Amino acid sequence: MNPLDLLLSRRSISPAALGEPGPGDADIETMVAAALRAPDHGGLRPWRFAIIRGEARARLGDVFAEAVRTRDPTWTEALLERERGRPLRSPLVIACGVRVRAEHKIPEFEQLLAAGAGAMNLLNAAHALGYGAMWVTGPNAYDPAVAAALGFHAPDRLVGFVYVGTPPEDMAAAERPVPSAHMAEWTVPLSAAAAAA
Ligand SMILES: Cc1cc2nc3c(=O)[nH]c(=O)nc-3n(C[C@H](O)[C@H](O)[C@H](O)COP(=O)(O)O)c2cc1C
């Protein structure tokens, strides 16, 4: 596919709709290589990815359930079981983390943006390889116990989980806003009121 058509056709696909097969080693390496093409102020190379597949997904589910139980001991066993099942929905889960350099001259905000840009490249590469994918966060992604279980200790953190698998054949094109609603020619400084409009 032409690269622009590829960018213009990417859409997220719910983890529950992503089936086997998931990407093998070579495709995973290609996706991560694409992530490492993201811009990165200061050459900090903050991207770190934990590749979770096969049986390891069930262990990640246990980590999720334990984290939820610790945050809120009133959760029922049925709700905890739902947490355990989350990573099992897709063949592959990639936990996207960022190695944060605290107090670095490159602001942490920019380090997080670089990590986010890496995750975006991961999504586009998955699409280019014919897989479906979706970037998901939620409370578990922001729980330091979950991050630590995946090898990310503060100030390092997770920016999300990218679920990857084979998409259904009959996926409809996703609606998108028109570009003109999201852009405007800028020529002179705007008043605060006009800028907020
Ligand atoms: C940082 C980030 C976190 C997200 N977390 C979730 C999430 O936890 N649950 C969810 O349903 N969608 C989440 N999304 C949105 C989906 O990844 C996806 O973008 C959305 O379903 C719209 O689909 P689209 O990518 O085709 O526009 C998140 C997106 C981003 C960028």
The ligand as a Gaussian input file, in Angstrom:
#p B3LYP/6-31G(d) Opt

LIG

0 1
 C       -2.965000       7.435000      25.317000
 C       -4.224000       6.744000      24.861000
 C       -4.904000       5.924000      25.720000
 C       -6.083000       5.289000      25.334000
 N       -6.741000       4.468000      26.226000
 C       -7.881000       3.891000      25.859000
 C       -8.577000       3.022000      26.755000
 O       -8.119000       2.766000      27.871000
 N       -9.747000       2.494000      26.342000
 C      -10.268000       2.775000      25.106000
 O      -11.353000       2.272000      24.800000
 N       -9.621000       3.569000      24.229000
 C       -8.444000       4.126000      24.576000
 N       -7.788000       4.935000      23.696000
 C       -8.400000       5.225000      22.385000
 C       -8.168000       4.126000      21.359000
 O       -6.799000       3.736000      21.309000
 C       -8.598000       4.589000      19.960000
 O       -7.809000       5.668000      19.559000
 C      -10.053000       4.964000      19.914000
 O      -10.841000       3.810000      20.154000
 C      -10.471000       5.583000      18.574000
 O      -10.129000       4.722000      17.546000
 P       -9.238000       5.267000      16.335000
 O       -7.782000       5.140000      16.775000
 O       -9.569000       4.395000      15.178000
 O       -9.617000       6.693000      16.122000
 C       -6.591000       5.517000      24.040000
 C       -5.867000       6.328000      23.149000
 C       -4.702000       6.930000      23.551000
 C       -3.949000       7.810000      22.578000

